[in-house]
Amino acid sequence: MKITEQRLSTILKVKENQKKTAQQELHSIKNEKKRQLEALDHLEETKEAAIGGLARNGILRATDVHVNRAYIQHLTQQLKIQMKKINSIETEEHDKREELLEKTKSKRIFEKLEEKRQAEVQQESQRKEQRLMDVLANRMQWETK
């Protein structure tokens, strides 16, 4: 089945749009990952500050130790949740990279088809031109005799 010039052009436009969409989605995922990593850093700093604050205070009441311990456990839990979010985003990022790679490959295939089609058109044009030149040369040869 031959793909017409118009159809191939349309397919190339669609492939380009798909590629751009995937690139934009990957960019969004990267931004989200960056935000989540910053949130993770903040949680880690908060936990370290809470642990450091407990050690600096010296003699504490039992309730203070209990409250601080509960706060540190809460922060530890939040860190685990944040790590799960980041792992999920990294998986999504990997999948989106694979999708972008596939879309890029697909687009390249159609670009090569377009190049091949253009080469065929050029070759056919050259053949027609050569036939015309041959016919004209034959006519001129017959007319000079």
C-alpha positions as CSV (number, residue, x, y, z in Angstrom):
1,M,0.0,0.0,0.0
2,K,1.4,3.3,-1.0
3,I,1.1,6.2,1.4
4,T,0.1,9.4,-0.3
5,E,2.0,12.6,0.2
6,Q,-0.9,14.2,2.1
7,R,-1.4,11.3,4.3
8,L,2.3,10.9,5.1
9,S,2.4,14.7,5.9
10,T,-0.6,14.3,8.3
11,I,1.0,11.2,10.0
12,L,4.2,13.2,10.5
13,K,2.3,16.1,12.1
14,V,0.5,13.7,14.4
15,K,3.8,12.0,15.4
16,E,5.4,15.3,16.0
17,N,2.5,16.4,18.2
18,Q,2.7,13.1,20.1
19,K,6.4,13.6,20.7
20,K,5.9,17.2,21.9
21,T,3.2,16.1,24.3
22,A,5.3,13.3,25.7
23,Q,8.2,15.8,26.1
24,Q,5.9,18.2,28.0
25,E,4.6,15.4,30.2
26,L,8.2,14.3,31.0
27,H,9.1,17.9,31.8
28,S,6.1,18.1,34.2
29,I,7.1,14.8,35.9
30,K,10.7,16.1,36.3
31,N,9.4,19.3,38.0
32,E,7.2,17.3,40.3
33,K,10.1,15.0,41.2
34,K,12.2,18.1,42.0
35,R,9.4,19.5,44.2
36,Q,9.1,16.2,46.1
37,L,12.8,15.9,46.6
38,E,12.9,19.4,48.1
39,A,10.0,18.4,50.4
40,L,12.0,15.3,51.4
41,D,15.1,17.4,52.1
42,H,12.9,19.7,54.3
43,L,11.5,16.7,56.2
44,E,15.0,15.4,56.8
45,E,16.2,18.7,58.0
46,T,13.2,19.0,60.4
47,K,13.8,15.5,61.8
48,E,17.6,16.3,62.3
49,A,16.6,19.5,64.0
50,A,14.2,17.7,66.3
51,I,16.8,15.1,67.2
52,G,19.4,17.8,67.8
53,G,17.0,19.8,69.9
54,L,16.4,16.8,72.2
55,A,20.1,16.3,72.7
56,R,20.8,20.0,73.4
57,N,18.1,20.4,76.1
58,G,19.9,18.3,78.6
59,I,17.6,17.3,81.5
60,L,14.0,17.0,80.2
61,R,10.8,15.9,81.7
62,A,9.4,12.6,80.7
63,T,6.5,14.2,78.8
64,D,8.9,16.4,76.8
65,V,10.9,13.3,75.8
66,H,7.6,11.4,74.9
67,V,6.3,14.3,72.8
68,N,9.6,14.8,71.0
69,R,9.9,11.1,70.4
70,A,6.3,11.0,68.9
71,Y,7.2,14.0,66.7
72,I,10.3,12.2,65.5
73,Q,8.3,9.1,64.7
74,H,5.8,11.1,62.9
75,L,8.6,12.7,60.8
76,T,10.1,9.3,60.1
77,Q,6.7,8.1,58.9
78,Q,6.4,11.2,56.7
79,L,9.8,10.5,55.3
80,K,8.8,7.0,54.3
81,I,5.6,8.3,52.6
82,Q,7.7,10.9,50.8
83,M,10.2,8.3,49.6
84,K,7.3,6.2,48.2
85,K,6.0,9.3,46.3
86,I,9.5,9.9,44.9
87,N,9.8,6.2,43.9
88,S,6.5,6.3,42.2
89,I,7.4,9.5,40.3
90,E,10.7,8.0,39.3
91,T,8.9,5.0,37.9
92,E,6.5,7.3,36.0
93,E,9.5,9.3,34.7
94,H,11.2,6.1,33.5
95,D,8.0,5.0,31.7
96,K,7.5,8.4,30.1
97,R,11.1,8.4,28.9
98,E,10.5,5.0,27.3
99,E,7.3,6.3,25.7
100,L,9.1,9.4,24.4
101,L,11.8,7.1,22.9
102,E,9.2,5.0,21.2
103,K,7.4,8.1,19.8
104,T,10.7,9.5,18.6
105,K,11.6,6.2,16.8
106,S,8.1,6.0,15.3
107,K,8.5,9.6,14.0
108,R,11.9,8.8,12.5
109,I,10.4,5.8,10.7
110,F,7.9,8.1,9.0
111,E,10.5,10.7,8.3
112,K,12.6,8.1,6.5
113,L,9.5,7.0,4.6
114,E,9.0,10.6,3.6
115,E,12.6,10.9,2.5
116,K,12.3,7.7,0.5
117,R,9.1,8.9,-1.1
118,Q,10.7,12.2,-2.1
119,A,13.7,10.4,-3.5
120,E,11.3,8.2,-5.6
121,V,9.5,11.3,-6.8
122,Q,12.7,13.0,-7.8
123,Q,13.9,9.8,-9.5
124,E,10.7,9.5,-11.5
125,S,10.9,13.2,-12.4
126,Q,14.5,12.6,-13.7
127,R,13.4,9.6,-15.7
128,K,10.6,11.6,-17.3
129,E,13.0,14.4,-18.0
130,Q,15.5,12.0,-19.6
131,R,12.7,10.4,-21.7
132,L,11.7,13.8,-22.9
133,M,15.3,14.7,-23.7
134,D,15.6,11.4,-25.6
135,V,12.5,12.1,-27.6
136,L,13.6,15.6,-28.4
137,A,17.1,14.4,-29.4
138,N,15.5,11.8,-31.7
139,R,13.2,14.4,-33.3
140,M,16.1,16.7,-33.9
141,Q,18.1,13.9,-35.4
142,W,15.3,13.0,-37.8
143,E,14.7,16.6,-38.7
144,T,18.3,17.2,-39.6
145,K,18.4,14.3,-42.0
